[in-house]
């Protein structure tokens, strides 16, 4: 069911229907699951009933996707393209693209599983528990990237079909800017509050897993902040590059895990995983540089990443040097986040992405640069 859900979600993304995706994922699905939970509570049902209702909710959601897609295809007159003789399916092309992608994804899964298996072999179940507990928490840093990818890949594919390299460049860096800044609060929380978070979520016994969370957070944030490099390589059909990079990184991860886990346990596994993730992204960036027309380095990117790095270092120093309490530190993080938005507003292109903010007085200062440029251009255009 989840696989079908992903397929139809991708198809709706191809046909540029973000509202339909938003309704299905963030309105219909939560309501159906909430209804399932309330039904089980009212009937004092078992976990088996809950599982059955979840499956039914999934069927309803998939049916909704099918109906939405049918309406879009009908309204745009695209069913004519599926007439006999007009549609050509090449199994060779499909497998030539899909198999390297499958290999790439398989090695990515193996990278994390490898650390868990070696932790169990060298250090026992306690270390495995510490590592596995915080992996999903660190994974929250990737939520923004995964959410934006639903629309990024179809949009980049359309631009690639039009041979619009400048458009792909602009899309890539604007998306990278949004992901880097959108993921910043979660990343900083994992860095500054790693021990309180683990204790709050898992209890005092997992206090030592806090440092593991911080190390994993660094790798996930680098993965998110560098942008959609892997997805862009897929758009350019550089799947062999993806597969080769994944194999190299899997072997690197194996070596790092064998070296670090016997000595440092769960922290060693986190260091190995983070190192492999960073190397993987650097290899993908190299693949972009040599195999596509996407600019790997931009002056705007230096400003964006430089300001984020300085903000992170500043917050870490304040946390360590002044021993700020939780509430003042959270307020400070919020202020720093708003300042980063203000500094990088041109890279984010906030005025075009969220024009509704111009109507809210409290947010207008984020759009000042775009509005001022528009005022300066008006006399010349006239």
N, C-alpha and C positions, 0 to 999 in steps of 0.2 A: 504493500500500500504506500509506503513512504517513497519507494522508487517511482511509482506512477505519479505520485504527488510532485516529485522533483521534475519529472518529464513535462507535465502540463504547466508547471510553474515556469519552466524554461521557455516553453512555447508561447505563453502569454507575455513573457519578457521580450521575445523576438518580435512580437507584434505590438510592442510598446503599449502595454496595458497595466501601468503601475497601480492604478486605482483598483483594478480587479484583483491583482496580487495582494494589495493591502487589505481589501475586504476579506479575501479568502484566508489569509494568514493571521491577521490581527483582529478581525471582528468575528467571522463565522467560526473558525476553529476554536478560539477561546470560549465562545458562547456554548458550542456543542460540548466541549469537555467539561465546562462548568455545569451544564445540564446533566451530564453523565454522573458527575460527583454528587450533585444534589439528589439525583434519583437513587443512587446507592445509599446515601445517608438516610433518605426518607424511608426506604425499604429495609434498612439495616442489612444490606446485601453484602456479599463477599467480594473478594478481590477478583474472582472469576467473572462476576457480573460486571464489575468495573471494566475489566479487559474486553468483555463482549461489547459493552456500550462504546468503548473507545474505537473498536473496529467499525462499529456502525457509524460513529461520527466520522471516521476516516472515509468510509464509503460515500457518505453524504458530501463531504468536502471534495472528494475526487469527482463526483457527479456534478457538483457546482462548477469545477474547473472545466469539465467537458462541455457543459452548457454555455459557459462564457466563451470558450474557444470556438464553439460552433457558431455562436452569434457574430463574433468578430470576423470569422472567415466568410460567413454569409453576407454580412454588411459590406465587406470589401470586395466581394465578387471573386474570391480566391478559390472557390470550389472548381471553377473551370480549369484551373491548372492541374487538377487531379484526373482529368479525363484520360481515357485510354489512349496511349501513344504519346501523351505530352509530358509524362513524368518518367524520368529515367533513374533507376536505382542501380548503383554500381557497388556490389559487395566488396570488390577489391579496394575501392577508395575508402569505403566505410571501415573495413578492418585495418587498412594501412594507417588510418587516423586513430581508431579507437584502441588498438592493441598497445601502442606506445603509451597512450594516456593511462590505460589500465595498469601497465607496468609501473608507471610513475606513481599512481595512487597506491598501488600495492606496497611499494617500497616506503612510501610515506607512513603507511599504517605500521609496517614492520619496524620502522625507526623507533616508535614509542613502545611497541610490544617487546622489542629487543631489550630495552632498558628494564622493563618490568621482569622479564624472564631472568636476566642476569642479576638483578637485585635479589630475586628469590634464591638463585643458586649461590651467590656469594654472601648475602647478609640476612636472609630470612624474611619472614612475612611481615615483621614490624616495619622494616624499611619500605617494603612494597606498599604497605598501607599508607605510610607518610607520603610517598610519591604519588600514588593514585588519588589520594584525597584532594590534593591541591591542583592536579592537572586540569580538571574542569573549571576551577576558579580562575586560573591563569588563561584558560581558553576564552573567558569572557572578553578579553582584549580583542579577539578576532570577530566579535559579533558585528561591528560596524562594517568591516571589510566583507564579510559573508553576506550581509544584507544588501550592500551596494552592488555586489557582484551579480545579483539577479538582473540588474538593468545594465551593468557595465558591459558584460560580454556581448549581449545582443546589439547594443549601440555601437561598440567597437567593431563588431562584425559587419554592420551596415556601412560604416565609414571605410572599412577595408575593402568592401566590395566596390565602393565608389572611388577607390584609390586616393582617399583623402588623408594623406599622412599627417598634415598639419592638424586636421580635426582629431585624429587619434592621439597625437601629442598633447593637444589641449585637454582632451578627455582624460588621458592617463594622469597628467599632473594635477588636474583639478580634483579627480577622484582620490589620488594619493594624499592631497592636502586635507580633504575632508576626512579620510580614514585616519590620518596621523593625528589630527586635532580631535576628532570624535572619540578616538581610543585613548586619548591622553588622560582623562580623569580616572579611568579604570586602571591604567598602567601606573599612575602615580599612587593610587590607593594601594596597589599590590606592593609597591616599593616602600612607601612610608609606613603603612599599617600592616605589614605582612604578619607580624605575630598576633596583634589583636584580631585580625580577620580569621586566622586559623583557629584561635582559641574560641572565638565567638561561634564559628561554624561547626567545629569538631571537638571542642573541649580542651582542657588543659593537657591531656595526653599527647595532643598533636602540636604543642607549642613549638617543638623543634622543627616542624615541617614549614614554619613560616619562612625560613631562609630559602627553602626549596621553592616556595611560591615566588619569592622575589627573583630568583635566578631564572625560572621559567618565564616570568613576566617580561624580562628583558628580551628573551628570544622571540616571544610572541609579538612584542611591540615592534621589534625590527622587521619581523615578517609583515606586519600590517602597514607600518609607516612607509616602507619602500614601494608600496603600491601593488597593482595587479599584474606583476611581472609574469607569473605563471599563466594566468588567463590570457594575457596579451600574446604570449608565445603560442597558445592554442589557437587564437584568432588568426595568427600568421601561419598556422599549420606547421610550426617548428616542433612537432611532437617528438622527434628523435632527440632533439636537444633536451627536452624535458625528461625523457626516459634516461638519457645518459647522465644528466645531472642527478637524477634520483638514485641511480645505481652508485654513483661516486659518493653521494652523501650517505647512503646506507652503509657502505663500507667504512666511510670515515666515522660514522656513529658507532659502528661495531668496535672499531679500534679504540675510540675514546671511552666507550663504556667499559671495555676490558681493562683499560688503564686506570680509570678513575673510580669505578664502583667498588672494587675490592678495598680501596684505601679510604674513600670518603662516603661510601654508602649512597643514601638518597640524594645528598647534595652533589655527589659525583655524577649520578645519573642526570640530574638537572643541568649540570655544567656541560655534560656530553650532548644532551638534547639541544640545549641553547646554542652551543658551538656548531652543531650540525645544521640547525635552522639558519643561523647567520651565514654560514658558508653556502648553503643551498640558495639563499636569496642573492648572494653575490654572484654565484654561477648563473642564475637566471637573469640578473642584470647584464652580465657579460653576453648572454645569449641575445638579449634585446639589442645590445650595442652592435653586435656583429651580424645578426640575422634579421633585423627589422629596421624600420625608419624611425623608431621611437628614440628620443633624446634621453640618454641615461642620466646626464648631468645638466642642470639648469641653474642659472643664477638665482631664480626665485626659490628653487629648492634649497639652496644654501641658506637663504634667509629663514625659510620655514623650519628646517631641521636645526639650524643654529639657535633660533629662539626657543625651540622646544628643549634642546639640550641644556641651554643656560637656565631655563626655568626649572628643569628637573634637578640640576645640580644645586641651584639656589635653595629649592625646597628641602633637599636632602641635608644640606649644610645647616639650614635653620632648624630642622628636626633634630639633628645631632647636637648642634651647639647650644641651642636655647631650650631644649627639652619642652617644646610647646605641647600643650594639652590637646586632646582630640578635637574638641569643638573649634578652638581658634585655628587649628591647622586645617580643618575642613573648610572654614571660611576663607583662609588664605589660598587654598587650592582653587576654590571657586573664583576668587579675584584674579588669580594668575591665568586661569582658563579664559576668562573674559578678555584679559589683556592680550593673550595670544590670538584670540579671534580678531581683536581690533588691529593688531600688528599685521596679521596675515589676511586681512579682509579682501585684498586685491586678488590673491592667489585662490581664495575660496569662491570669489565672484558671488558673494552672498546676495547681492541685489537681484541677480538673474535667477539664482537657485530658489530663493524664498522672497519673492516680491511682496508678499503679504506683510513682511516685517516692516516695510516702509510706512504702514498704517499705524504701527504701534510706536508711540513716542519713546518708550523705554529702550527700543532697539535701533532707533534711527542713527545713533552715533556709529553703529557698525557699518552703515552704508554711506558714511560721509564722503569717502574718497570717490566712490563711483558717481555720486550726485554732483560733487564739485567738478569732476572731469566733464560731466555732461553739460554743466553750466558754462565751462570754459570753451567747449566746442560749439555751443549754440551760435555765438556771434560770427565765428568763422564760416559756419555752414550757411548762415543767412547772408 
